[in-house]
């Protein structure tokens, strides 16, 4: 076969490709056949949420907004928490069916995302949910998670596995330490972690109640953006869902992560509340005008500009020689002024 014939056999006509609808484990948060990322700061409830989902899938227990599920097999890979003293007790609290929950015995050889043992375990279990917690522990010692080309090579097999087995894959990830940027850029490592995930859920503490956790749907590539879901840890069922917090934003969670129990209001807190209050009633304002308004409240320009990065939806636009701050609810990352 010559080179010309070889190239011809690689072509696929779109006419020959069958369309199919996206199937969902939990609509609109977690699709089958795709990768979903759950990310947040340490101790804010990422693993608890993942364990609750795993328990519900294994036992057929309902999730918010869903009818009763059909019990399915689950594989849970954990590198940070002990299986005996942490993972299994939490799953038991959540009502898991242990006959349908599996992990992989690494026999002293660390697992990685490209490990054949993951594929063979999927073959054996026919699991419909695979959870990897945390992602950075399974990318392999020789992979630089900040290099896009290396990350892409190790993530591609997991994406293919999800598609081939029609399995929902959840990757648990920490946030980076950057402050004041859009939540979509807060995932640790290369942006390819964000790019390959079809859905991203951001987990954090509620700004007014440190004991309340909320997850916000920050990336929704295959369906509508779902409402935020709140929960408390512990109690009957290991995790208790709480109604009434569907309007919580990623902005609220990221800002709340700066405040701790007993935290006293700072100048930054005051500036954030000032901007939120102003833009609750206005859509735009001249930059110099709002800076002067802030000065009247003893908020300096530098603090105001930092606060602006915490209020998602405010962008800076130059009209002629004048900078305008424009607010759009649910808007993208903030622009930087040259002034």
N, C-alpha and C positions, 0 to 999 in steps of 0.2 A: 504494500500500500504506500503510495507516495504522500508527500507532505500535504499536497492539496486535498487529497481524499481524507487524510487524518483530520484536518481542520474542519472539513465539511461534516464529519460525524459528530463534532462537538456542538453543532448548532441545534437548538431546540426552538421549534416554532411555538409562539404563544398560543396559537390555535389548538395545539395538541395538549396543552396543560389544563388539567381539570381544576376548576375553582372549588374552594371549600371554605366553609365558614369557620371562624375562630370558635373553639370550644373553651369553656371556662370552668375552672375549679371553683373560683369565687368571683363572680361578676360584680364590678368591672375591674377588680384588683389583681387577680392571679389567673392568667390564661394557661391552658394546657398547651404543650408543644413549644413553649417559649420560656425565656428567662425573666424572672422578676427579682428585683433587688430590694431588700429591707435594710435601711441604713439609719444610723443614729449614733449618739455618743455612748461610751461605756456606761452601763448601769441604768440606762433609760428605758429598757424593756424590749430591745430587739429580739433577744433569744426567747424571752417569755412569750412574745407574740408568735414567734415561729413554732415554739413547742405547742402552744394552744392550737394553732392551725393543724400541726401534725397529728395531735390527739383527736381533733374533730374529724379529720379525714380518715384516720384509722378506725374510729368507732362509729362513723356515720352521724355524728352530732352536728346539729345545724350551726352555721355561722351567720352573723347579722345580715339580714336581707335575703337569706336563702332558705329554701325548704330543707327537710331532712336529707342528708347526703347518703349516697350508697357507700358503705365502707370500702376503703381501698388500701393497698399496701403502700408503705412509706419507708424511705431510706433517709436516715438522719446522720450526717457526718459532723462530728464536733471535735475541735482541736483545743478549745480553751477550757471547757467544763468537763469534770469527771462524769463518766457514764453512770457509775454506781452511786455516787453521793450527791449528784446534782441533776443530771439529765433525767434518769429514770424516776426519781422522786417527784420531780416537777411534772413529768408526763402522767404519772399516776394521779396527782392532784387534778390534772386536767381531764381525767376520765379516758385515757388512752386504752386501746385494745392492743396489748403487747404482742399478740399473735400476728398482728399486721405491721408491726414496727421493727425495722431492722437497722443495723449499722454494719460496717465492714471491718473485719479483723485485719489490721495492717501487718500483723506478724513481725513487728519491729521495723518494718520498712515503711516510711512515711508515704501516705497517699498524695497524689497530685491530680489535677484536673484531667491530665492526659493518661492517667493510669488505666490499664486494661481491666483491673479489678472492678472498676466502677461499671464498665460495660457488661462484664460477666455477671455482676450482681443485679443489674437491671434485667438481664436475660432470665436469671433465675427467679427473681421476685415479681417481675412485671409491675413494679411500683409505678404509681401515678403521681407521686410527689417525691422529689429529691431535694433535700435541704443541706446546704454546705455552710458551715458556721465556724469561723469567719472565712471569707473568701481568700484573704491574704495568706492564710496558713496552708492553702492547697494549690497555690500557683506554681510551686516548685522552687527549690533553693537557687537554681541558676537563672530564674526569670526576674528581671527588673520590672517591678509592677508600675514604674513610672514611664517605661518606654512602650509606646503604642504598638510597635511592630512585634515586640515580645509578648505583650499582653494579648494581642489579637490571636497569636498562634495557640495560646493555651486556652482561650475562651471559645475558640471555634469548635473544638470537639464537644464541649458541653452544650453549645447551641444545637449542634447536629444531633446529639443524643436526645435532647428534649423533643426535637422534631420527629426523629425516627420512632421513639417510643410513645409519642403523644403524652409526654410526662411534663408536669409543671415543675420547673426548677427554681428554687429560691436561693439566692446568694445573700448572705448576711455580711454587711460591710460597715466599718467605722467611718465617721466623718473626719475630714482633714481639719487642721487647726486654723484655716483661713477664716476671717471674720468679715461680715458685711458684704457678702456676695450672694448671688442667687443660689437657692438650695440645690439646683441641678448640678452646680459645680463643686459641691461640698463633699462628694464621695472621695475616698482615699485612692491615691494612685492615678493611673492614666485615665483620660476621658473615655477610653474604650470600654471601661467597666460600665460607664453610664450609657454609652452608645449602644452596646449589645443588649442591654435590658430593655424589654418592651414596656415594662411598668416599673416604677420606683415608688416605694412607700417610705416616708420619713417618719421616724418614731422619736418622740421626745416628751418632756414634761410640760404640763399646761402652765402658762405664765402666771396664773392666779392660784394654782393648787399644785404644789410640788409632788404630792402623792398621786396625782392623776396623770396618766399617760395618754397621749393621743398619737394616732398615725394619720398622716396627710398624704394624699395621692398626688405626688409631685410630677410624675411623668406618666402619661397615658397615651400610648401609641396605637392601640388597637380598639379603643372604645372611648366612651365618655369618661371624664374625670369623676371618680367617685367621691362621695361626701366623706369628711373626716370621721374617724371612729375613735371613741375614747374607751379606756379600760383602767381598772384598778387591779393591782397584783394581790394575790392571796385570796382568802375566802373560799367559799364552796366553788369547786370547778377550777381552782388555781388562778383563774383570771376572770374578772367580772366585767362584762360590757356595760358601759354607762351611756345613756341617751342624752341628747341635748347639746352636743358639741360639734355638730356637723359643719359649722362655719369657721372652725379653727383653721388658720392658715400656716403654711410653712414658715412664714415670717414670724408668727407668734412663737413657734417652737424654737427657732434659731435664736430669737432674742431671749427667750426664757432660759436658754442654756447658759447665758451669762450671769443669771441671778441664782443665788443659792438660798437655802433656808436661813432666815435671819438677815438677809441682805437689806441694807438701807438704800433708799432711793439716791441715785447718783445724778450728776448733771446730764449724763447720757440718757438715763431713764426719763428724766424730765423733758429732754429734747425729743425723744421718740414719741412720748405721749402728746407733746405739742404738735408734732407733724401729723400724727394720726387724727388728732382732733380737728386740725385745720382742714385736712384733705377729706374728712368725712362730710364736709360741707362745700368744698371747692374743688374744681378740676384742674386749675392752673394758677400760677402766680409768678410775678417777676422775681427773679433770684434776689436782687437787692432789697426788694420789699420784704420778703419773708426773713431775710437775714436781719434786717432792722427790727422786725417784729420780735424775732428771737432775742435780740440784744435787750429789748425792753423787758424781757423775762429773765435777764441775766444768763442767757445762753449764748456763748461765743460762737463765731462762725465755724471754727474748727470742730466743735462739738456737734453743731447742727449738721455739718456735712457728713460726719461719722454716723449720726442718727439717721440721716437720709438713706444710708446703705442698708439699714435694718427695716425700712418700710418699703416692702416690695411693691412696685408699680409706679414709683416716682422716677421719671427720667428728665434729663436736661436737654433742652432744645434751644439752639441759637437762632433768633429771628432778627436779622439785621445785625445790630451791634448789642442786642439785649439777650441775656440768658433767661429762659422761662423754665420753671419747674412744672411739669405736666404729670398728672396722676391718672393712671388707668387701673382699675381694679383687676387684680390677677395679672398685671403686666409683667414684663420681663425684667432682667437684671438692669440695675441703674447705670446710667452713663456718667462719665466724669466730666466735670466742668474744667475748662482751662483757667477760669478766673479763680 
